[in-house]
Amino acid sequence: MFTRRLWVVVAILGLLVLGLTVGCGPKPPCPVGPEVVKQSQAKTAQVEKDLAEATAEREQLENELSEKQARLNELRGKPEELEKKLEALMRGSGR
């Protein structure tokens, strides 16, 4: 029984030592050529530029939306005043 356990421990240690000494071996050469890498980098740069432009446009649109929502909330409390302005506009247009 003791020799069987000793044999298992020695086998495990031997496998560990073998694995550490052999290692994974040298890395294989990269199958992707430098031209492909440069093209990918150029495409990435273009996408990052487009993203920056879209982010700036989004911020501008969000600012416009908040201004329009503030104006809407301001006008919501004044329906009588808006009706008077509408009547004046309708009279001015000849209707």
Summary of the structure (lengths in Angstrom):
residues: 95
radius of gyration: 37.2
end to end distance: 109.4
largest distance: 111.7
contacts: 156
relative contact order: 0.04
helix: 82%
strand: 0%
